[in-house]
Amino acid sequence: MTSFISRAELFTFLDHLGIKTTTREHAPVFTVEDGAECWADIPGVHCKNLFLRDAGRQNWLLVAPVQRRIDLKTLPDRIGSKRLSFGSADRLWATLGVRPGSVTPFALLNDRQEQSVRVVLDAWMMQQPLLNFHPLENTATTTIAASDLRRFLKSCGHVVSLAVLDPQAVNRVSAPACDTI
């Protein structure tokens, strides 16, 4: 059976990289709607994390602000994929070692060997100073600087892309719809 890293091991890994975070405990949060009360006084952008799988059997982790509407029908063209759907709870556990409601970029530590997940980050989100994610469990929220999230992701070795996920912004932004970082 595969062994996944614990929350304590995650924080040790972040410390080893010199990444400072703050974490606030709260009641379990399974949906964005559940989190609204818990996150009200936590600074930074609160993020949703979608574990997806495309028609070519590629796993994807899409990370965007909670208020961003994601259209799974138009997303494949933006990120260079085929038809996307949500990955199963079993596949999520086998790949990232987390359960539904606890999906987070921090879980990519559990996929460092396989490198089976491609990561797409909302471009606007990555321009913000502070971002918030679950630390492998949905009973807490960890705040991290966007620049430190980039360092963390680089240390995991995954293919990471920035994408303009706001459909209205695509017409206003001169950047490509999806660009690897």
C-alpha angles and dihedrals in degrees: 000000000000117000116220128201119261128229089257090052090050091055091047089052091050091048090051088056090049091245116151119210138166123217130200122196119222143154115296112285118203101167139026088252091055091052099054094089095041093050099042095106100030110104122229138042114317111219139207121212121206121196105208139174126204132215089263090058094250115147117226134190112204115194120191141146112284092245094054113109110221118205107203090194095061098030097081092063090051095052102033097253141122127247110324132213135167115281116240122259089245093052090046090054094044093048107034103014095234135108127235109285092034100068110140140153086246087071089069085085085075091057100048094111099043098036088200097145126079113204127217119189126193107251095218091049092055090056091061120094101231132033131187129216140158112263093232090295129072093224094082142034123222121203117212133172113253090236090054091049087056090052091048093050091047089053089054091056098224126147103258125189133187114220134185097236098172104093092206091052094055090075093046101043123077093203120102116268089245129015131173117239 
